[in-house]
């Protein structure tokens, strides 16, 4: 007469095992998705025109004097950039 109780315990264990396995697979997939998204965002940033322009400006040594310049507003937000000349970059490193 203990057969139905035994069957209920076995089914509960199998259900719990299946749910833990499914949850682990979902977490693994989410982690891979995040890593892929991070890589793609990094790739996009490295290929942006602003990044390439700023990298060329820094590597060429043609910086402007230290100033804060306001650029065009984008969707109501003002961008501010700080520019350093080559001499000021060297003095900051010392």
C-alpha positions as CSV (number, residue, x, y, z in Angstrom):
1,X,0.0,0.0,0.0
2,X,3.0,2.3,0.1
3,X,3.2,2.4,-3.7
4,X,1.3,5.7,-4.3
5,X,3.4,7.5,-1.6
6,X,6.6,6.2,-3.1
7,X,5.5,7.3,-6.6
8,X,4.7,10.8,-5.3
9,X,8.2,11.1,-3.8
10,X,9.9,9.9,-7.0
11,X,7.9,12.3,-9.2
12,X,8.6,15.2,-6.8
13,X,12.3,14.4,-7.0
14,X,12.3,14.1,-10.8
15,X,10.4,17.4,-11.1
16,X,12.9,19.2,-8.8
17,X,15.8,17.8,-10.7
18,X,14.3,18.9,-14.0
19,X,13.6,22.4,-12.8
20,X,17.2,22.8,-11.4
21,X,18.6,21.6,-14.7
22,X,16.4,24.0,-16.7
23,X,17.3,26.9,-14.5
24,X,21.1,26.2,-14.8
25,X,20.7,26.1,-18.6
26,X,18.8,29.4,-18.6
27,X,21.5,31.0,-16.5
28,X,24.3,29.7,-18.7
29,X,22.5,31.0,-21.8
30,X,21.9,34.4,-20.2
31,X,25.6,34.6,-19.3
32,X,26.7,33.9,-22.9
33,X,24.2,36.5,-24.2
34,X,25.7,39.1,-21.8
35,X,29.2,38.3,-22.9
36,X,28.2,38.6,-26.6
37,X,26.4,41.8,-26.0
38,X,29.4,43.3,-24.2
39,X,31.7,42.3,-27.0
40,X,29.4,43.8,-29.6
41,X,29.1,47.0,-27.6
42,X,32.9,47.2,-27.3
43,X,33.3,46.6,-31.0
44,X,30.8,49.3,-31.8
45,X,32.5,51.8,-29.5
46,X,35.9,51.1,-31.0
47,X,34.5,51.6,-34.5
48,X,32.7,54.8,-33.8
49,X,33.7,58.0,-35.5
50,X,34.2,59.9,-32.2
51,X,36.6,57.2,-30.8
52,X,38.6,57.0,-34.0
53,X,38.9,60.8,-34.2
54,X,39.9,61.2,-30.6
55,X,42.4,58.3,-30.9
56,X,44.0,59.9,-33.9
57,X,44.1,63.3,-32.2
58,X,45.8,61.9,-29.2
59,X,48.3,59.8,-31.1
60,X,49.2,62.7,-33.4
61,X,50.0,65.0,-30.5
62,X,47.8,67.8,-31.9
63,X,45.6,68.6,-28.9
64,X,44.0,71.9,-28.1
65,X,44.6,73.9,-25.0
66,X,42.9,73.0,-21.8
67,X,39.3,74.1,-22.2
68,X,35.8,72.9,-21.7
69,X,33.8,73.2,-24.9
70,X,30.1,72.7,-25.2
71,X,28.9,70.9,-28.3
72,X,25.5,70.6,-29.8
73,X,22.7,69.4,-27.5
74,X,21.4,65.9,-28.2
75,X,17.9,65.3,-27.0
76,X,18.2,68.1,-24.5
77,X,21.5,66.9,-23.0
78,X,24.6,69.0,-23.3
79,X,27.9,67.2,-23.9
80,X,31.0,68.6,-22.4
81,X,34.5,67.5,-23.4
82,X,37.8,68.3,-21.8
83,X,40.7,68.7,-24.2
84,X,44.4,68.6,-23.2
85,X,47.4,69.7,-25.2
86,X,50.4,67.4,-25.5
87,X,52.5,69.5,-23.0
88,X,49.7,69.3,-20.5
89,X,49.5,65.5,-20.9
90,X,53.2,65.2,-20.2
91,X,53.0,67.4,-17.2
92,X,50.1,65.3,-15.8
93,X,52.2,62.2,-16.2
94,X,55.1,63.6,-14.1
